[in-house]
Amino acid sequence: MLIVPFIAGSWLSRVLTPELGGRAAAGLGVTLAFALLARWLRAVNWRGAAAGALVTWMVYVGTGPGGFVCVVVVFLLTSLATRFGYRHKLELGTAENGEGRSARQVLANLGVAACAGAAMLLRPSPLCLLAMAAALAEAAADTVSGEMGQALEPRAYLITGFRPVEPGTNGGISLSGTMAGCLAALVVAGSCAGAYLIPLPWIALVAIAGVLGMMFDSVLGATLERPGRLNNDAVNLLSTLLAAGAAVLLGWL
């Protein structure tokens, strides 16, 4: 599966400008190494590593090393949150499996950001970078809020009626989890500004869009995922898409 970004990188190097070809080749080596490291840490399975290499490479080619750094920030935040209180999560039955996240999970969380980053190749615009930053902020906020809430809170509350539910229940939220998610969104927004992808005034906008997406994820979890009408990957994809769209709309206004 890791051969996919290699073939794509070779093709891109031949058909596009030498500068972009060089970035594609450099990004290929960096993202493959990153994917292998993520697999070694068991953050992803082998298919997840392949998907991660592909989407991270798309971000790298579209936005340069700065975009890659922001993806690494998301990876670090979500990995640390997943490992926090892992033994307690095992007892609850909500812990991530030992093989790591699958390709579907990786694409659901990072696919929108990757497409927004790659869109810079077709029509460079600050709004593409804004959408990518917001999608990354939402992906971090959603995972961190869920993982930290399960580790720290004895119960959660269903977002649609605030009825007490077990931690890890679809649509369940908690104070500590929500606060951790908001902080994660802010950290990702700040990293995007630090990488010169977005201007400083957009940090708040990206963080707000990420938090909106995180809350939308909980609403979808309570109303559509719990009854089985959507699976978790679809919910994550829609939530990152909403965050990206909300950020672009706010930025455009």
C-alpha positions as CSV (number, residue, x, y, z in Angstrom):
1,M,0.0,0.0,0.0
2,L,2.9,2.4,0.7
3,I,3.8,2.2,-3.1
4,V,0.7,4.4,-3.9
5,P,2.3,7.7,-2.8
6,F,5.6,6.6,-4.4
7,I,4.0,6.1,-7.9
8,A,2.0,9.3,-7.5
9,G,5.1,11.2,-6.5
10,S,7.1,9.9,-9.5
11,W,4.3,10.9,-11.9
12,L,4.0,14.4,-10.4
13,S,7.7,14.9,-10.6
14,R,7.6,14.3,-14.3
15,V,4.6,16.3,-15.3
16,L,4.9,19.4,-13.2
17,T,7.5,22.1,-12.6
18,P,11.0,21.2,-11.4
19,E,10.4,23.1,-8.2
20,L,7.1,21.2,-7.5
21,G,8.7,18.0,-8.5
22,G,11.5,18.5,-6.0
23,R,8.9,19.2,-3.3
24,A,7.0,16.1,-4.2
25,A,10.2,14.0,-4.0
26,A,11.3,15.5,-0.7
27,G,7.8,15.1,0.7
28,L,7.7,11.5,-0.4
29,G,10.7,10.6,1.7
30,V,9.5,12.6,4.7
31,T,6.0,11.3,4.7
32,L,7.0,7.6,4.2
33,A,9.3,7.9,7.1
34,F,6.6,9.5,9.2
35,A,4.1,6.7,8.2
36,L,6.6,4.0,9.2
37,L,7.2,5.7,12.5
38,A,3.5,5.9,13.2
39,R,3.2,2.2,12.4
40,W,6.1,1.4,14.7
41,L,4.4,3.3,17.5
42,R,1.2,1.3,16.7
43,A,-0.7,4.5,16.2
44,V,-2.0,3.0,12.9
45,N,-2.1,-0.4,11.3
46,W,-0.4,-1.0,7.9
47,R,-3.3,0.1,5.8
48,G,-3.6,3.2,8.1
49,A,0.1,3.9,7.6
50,A,-0.4,3.8,3.8
51,A,-3.4,6.1,4.0
52,G,-1.5,8.4,6.3
53,A,1.5,8.5,4.0
54,L,-0.8,9.5,1.1
55,V,-2.8,12.2,2.8
56,T,0.3,13.7,4.5
57,W,2.1,13.7,1.2
58,M,-0.8,15.5,-0.4
59,V,-0.6,18.2,2.3
60,Y,3.2,18.4,1.9
61,V,3.0,18.9,-1.9
62,G,0.3,21.4,-1.7
63,T,1.5,23.5,1.2
64,G,5.2,22.6,1.8
65,P,6.9,21.6,5.1
66,G,4.6,23.9,7.1
67,G,1.5,21.8,6.3
68,F,3.4,18.7,7.2
69,V,4.4,20.1,10.6
70,C,0.7,20.9,11.4
71,V,-0.3,17.3,10.6
72,V,2.5,16.1,12.9
73,V,1.0,18.3,15.7
74,V,-2.4,16.7,15.2
75,F,-0.7,13.3,15.3
76,L,1.1,14.1,18.5
77,L,-2.0,15.5,20.2
78,T,-4.3,12.6,19.3
79,S,-1.7,10.0,20.1
80,L,-1.0,11.4,23.5
81,A,-4.7,11.7,24.3
82,T,-5.3,8.1,23.1
83,R,-2.6,6.8,25.4
84,F,-3.7,8.9,28.4
85,G,-5.6,6.7,30.9
86,Y,-5.4,3.8,28.5
87,R,-5.7,1.2,31.3
88,H,-8.9,2.8,32.5
89,K,-10.3,2.9,28.9
90,L,-9.5,-0.8,28.6
91,E,-11.7,-1.4,31.7
92,L,-14.5,0.6,30.1
93,G,-14.1,-1.2,26.8
94,T,-13.6,2.0,24.9
95,A,-9.8,1.9,24.3
96,E,-8.4,2.0,20.8
97,N,-7.4,-1.4,19.6
98,G,-3.7,-2.3,19.9
99,E,-3.1,-2.3,16.1
100,G,-3.9,1.4,15.8
101,R,-6.2,3.3,13.5
102,S,-7.3,1.9,10.1
103,A,-7.1,3.5,6.7
104,R,-10.7,4.4,6.8
105,Q,-10.2,6.2,10.1
106,V,-7.2,8.1,8.8
107,L,-9.0,9.1,5.7
108,A,-12.1,10.1,7.6
109,N,-10.1,12.4,9.9
110,L,-7.5,13.8,7.4
111,G,-9.1,13.4,4.0
112,V,-10.7,16.8,3.9
113,A,-7.5,18.6,5.1
114,A,-5.5,16.7,2.5
115,C,-7.9,17.7,-0.3
116,A,-7.9,21.3,0.8
117,G,-4.1,21.3,1.0
118,A,-3.8,19.7,-2.5
119,A,-6.2,22.3,-3.9
120,M,-3.4,24.8,-3.5
121,L,-1.9,23.2,-6.6
122,L,-4.9,23.9,-8.7
123,R,-6.0,27.3,-7.5
124,P,-3.8,28.8,-4.7
125,S,-5.9,30.7,-2.2
126,P,-5.7,31.6,1.5
127,L,-9.1,30.1,1.8
128,C,-7.7,26.6,0.9
129,L,-5.2,26.9,3.7
130,L,-8.0,28.2,6.0
131,A,-10.1,25.1,5.2
132,M,-7.2,22.8,5.8
133,A,-6.3,24.3,9.1
134,A,-9.9,24.1,10.3
135,A,-10.3,20.5,9.3
136,L,-7.1,19.6,11.1
137,A,-8.3,21.6,14.2
138,E,-11.5,19.6,14.2
139,A,-9.8,16.3,13.8
140,A,-7.6,17.0,16.8
141,A,-10.4,18.5,18.9
142,D,-12.8,15.6,18.3
143,T,-10.3,12.9,19.1
144,V,-8.7,14.7,22.1
145,S,-12.1,15.5,23.6
146,G,-13.4,12.0,23.4
147,E,-10.2,10.3,24.7
148,M,-9.6,12.8,27.5
149,G,-13.3,12.7,28.6
150,Q,-13.3,8.9,28.8
151,A,-10.1,9.0,30.9
152,L,-11.1,11.8,33.3
153,E,-14.9,11.7,33.7
154,P,-17.0,9.0,35.4
155,R,-19.9,9.9,33.2
156,A,-20.8,11.8,30.1
157,Y,-24.0,13.7,29.0
158,L,-25.8,13.2,25.8
159,I,-25.5,16.4,23.8
160,T,-29.1,16.4,22.6
161,G,-30.7,16.3,26.1
162,F,-27.9,16.2,28.6
163,R,-29.0,12.8,29.9
164,P,-26.3,11.0,31.8
165,V,-24.7,8.2,29.7
166,E,-21.6,6.0,30.0
167,P,-18.3,7.5,28.8
168,G,-17.6,6.7,25.2
169,T,-21.3,6.7,24.3
170,N,-21.9,8.2,20.8
171,G,-23.0,11.8,21.3
172,G,-21.8,11.9,24.9
173,I,-19.9,15.0,26.0
174,S,-18.1,16.0,29.3
175,L,-16.7,19.2,30.6
176,S,-13.1,18.1,30.8
177,G,-13.3,16.4,27.4
178,T,-14.8,19.5,25.8
179,M,-12.2,21.8,27.4
180,A,-9.4,19.5,26.2
181,G,-10.9,19.5,22.7
182,C,-11.1,23.3,22.7
183,L,-7.4,23.5,23.7
184,A,-6.4,21.0,21.1
185,A,-8.2,23.1,18.4
186,L,-6.4,26.2,19.6
187,V,-3.0,24.5,19.6
188,V,-3.5,23.3,16.0
189,A,-4.7,26.8,14.9
190,G,-1.6,28.3,16.6
191,S,0.7,25.8,14.8
192,C,-0.8,26.7,11.5
193,A,-0.1,30.3,12.1
194,G,3.4,29.5,13.4
195,A,4.0,27.6,10.1
196,Y,2.9,30.7,8.2
197,L,-0.1,28.9,6.6
198,I,-2.6,31.4,8.1
199,P,-2.3,34.9,9.4
200,L,-2.4,35.4,13.2
201,P,-5.9,37.0,13.2
202,W,-7.2,33.7,11.8
203,I,-6.1,31.6,14.8
204,A,-9.4,32.3,16.6
205,L,-11.4,31.7,13.5
206,V,-9.8,28.3,12.9
207,A,-10.1,27.3,16.5
208,I,-13.8,28.3,16.6
209,A,-14.5,26.3,13.4
210,G,-12.7,23.3,14.8
211,V,-14.8,23.4,18.0
212,L,-18.0,23.9,15.9
213,G,-17.0,20.7,14.0
214,M,-16.3,18.9,17.3
215,M,-19.8,19.8,18.6
216,F,-21.4,18.8,15.3
217,D,-19.7,15.5,15.5
218,S,-21.4,14.9,18.9
219,V,-24.8,15.9,17.5
220,L,-24.4,13.5,14.6
221,G,-23.2,10.8,17.0
222,A,-26.3,11.2,19.1
223,T,-28.9,11.5,16.3
224,L,-27.5,9.4,13.5
225,E,-24.6,7.2,14.7
226,R,-26.4,5.8,17.8
227,P,-29.4,4.5,15.7
228,G,-26.9,3.0,13.2
229,R,-27.7,5.4,10.3
230,L,-24.1,6.6,10.0
231,N,-20.9,4.9,11.1
232,N,-18.1,6.7,13.0
233,D,-16.0,7.3,9.9
234,A,-18.8,9.0,8.1
235,V,-19.5,11.2,11.2
236,N,-15.8,12.2,11.4
237,L,-15.6,13.0,7.7
238,L,-18.8,15.2,7.8
239,S,-17.5,17.0,10.9
240,T,-14.2,17.9,9.3
241,L,-16.0,19.0,6.2
242,L,-18.3,21.2,8.3
243,A,-15.4,22.7,10.1
244,A,-13.6,23.5,6.8
245,G,-16.8,25.0,5.3
246,A,-17.5,27.1,8.4
247,A,-14.0,28.5,8.4
248,V,-14.1,29.4,4.7
249,L,-17.5,31.1,5.2
250,L,-16.3,33.1,8.2
251,G,-13.1,34.0,6.4
252,W,-14.9,35.0,3.2
253,L,-17.3,37.2,5.2
